[in-house]
C-alpha cells in the first residue's frame, strides 16, 4: 500500500484524470463485488448466537463514530481536507477487516456480518447524517444515497447472490481475493493522487491518528466479556473503517479533492489492522500468556 501511495503522489495527472471520470466509484464497485463473492452463506448463518453484540457494534457505528470523526475534523482548518476527515466515521467497517480478523484467529463470520450490516447502514443513513452535520445546502443527501446504492449496495447484493446460488471453487475464491488486493492498491493510488502535501497535513495526520486510537478503544470496550474470537472481530471491525467507501462518499458530497485525506487514513488503518492481527495471533500460540 505504501508503494501504491507513492505511485499516486508521483504520477498524479493521469490518476486525477481517472478520478474525475468516476475512477473511485468504478474501483469501489469492483472491490465490493469481489469481497461479497468471498463471503460464504454458511458463515452468515453462524451469527445467531452473537446477534446482540453485532447489533451493538452496528448502532455504535452509525452514532458514536460519526460524532467522533466530526469532532476530530475540527482540528483541521475548514476546507476539503476537513470535509474528507468528516466522512471517515460515516464509512462502514473496512472490507479488509474480515481478512485481518481471520489472520488474528477471530470470528470471521461475525466480521462478515458487521461488514454487510455496516455497509447497508452507510447506504441508508450516511447522506442524512452528513447533511445534518454539515448543515449546508450544497450537500444533497439523496444524491449521496443514490451514489452509494449504485456503487456499494448493488455490487454487494450481486456478489452475495452469486455466491449463494453458484458454487465457488478454491481457485475462483483466490482470484477474488487477489482482485480485492489489487483494487485496494489502485484505490490508494487514485486517492493519493489528490493529495497536495502542505503543512496542513500535520493536523490531518494528528486528526486521523486520534480517530483511529479512539475507535480502537471503543472497539475494545464493545468486545469486553465476549469470547476471544468475537472480541478480536469486534476490535478490528470497529477500529478499521473503509477508506475507499469514505473516499467515494467524500467525493460525492464535496468533490474529488475531499477524498485526499482518505488515502493517508487507508495506509494508517491497514498497517494498524495487520499489526493488531499479528499481535492477537501470537497471543493464541501455545505457551503464550492468556489474555
PETALIN-V850638 format. One record per helix or strand. SS is the DSSP state (helix for helix, strand for strand). FROM is the first residue (numbers start at 1). LEN is the number of residues. Records with the same first field share a line. If there is no record, write none. Layout:
SS = FROM-LEN  FROM-LEN
//
This chain:
helix = 2-9  12-9  23-15  41-4  48-26  80-7  88-3  97-7  108-27  141-25  170-23  200-24  228-12  243-12  256-28
strand = 93-1  241-1
//
